Amino acid sequence: YETFRTEEEERIKAKGQDVKSSVYFMKQTINNACGTIGLIHAIANNRDKMNFETNSSLKKFLEDSLSMTPEERAKYLETYEAIRVTHESSAHEGQTEAPSIDEKVDLHFIALVNVGGHLYEL
């Protein structure tokens, strides 16, 4: 996997990549939040199939950030209290101890999403 991923990354850097503008993507700037980011990617790219509660914090976050760049979405998430609190409480409920926020982690959660008939790894 690592070999393929490295080769694919080099190919994309050299030739570019065609990504539909309808793909919702955000940068990850919060350490050890890849699971939360992956879930946001999965839900955001399927929001037309979702039934959100009226006062859903996640629905509001997605609506507010829809027109933002991936970098702006990341900064917005850093300050979005409802998702931060949910992320932190969920991280403490798992069966394994979560790494400290400063610990370097080489494994990550990703999301595979189908947008307009194209598969994206986010």
Secondary structure, DSSP 8 states (H G I E B T S, - for coil): -HHHHHHHHHHHHHH-----TT-------STT-HHHHHHHHHHHTTGGG----TT-HHHHHHHHHTTS-HHHHHHHHHH-HHHHHHHHHHHTTSSS----TTS--------EEEETTEEEE-
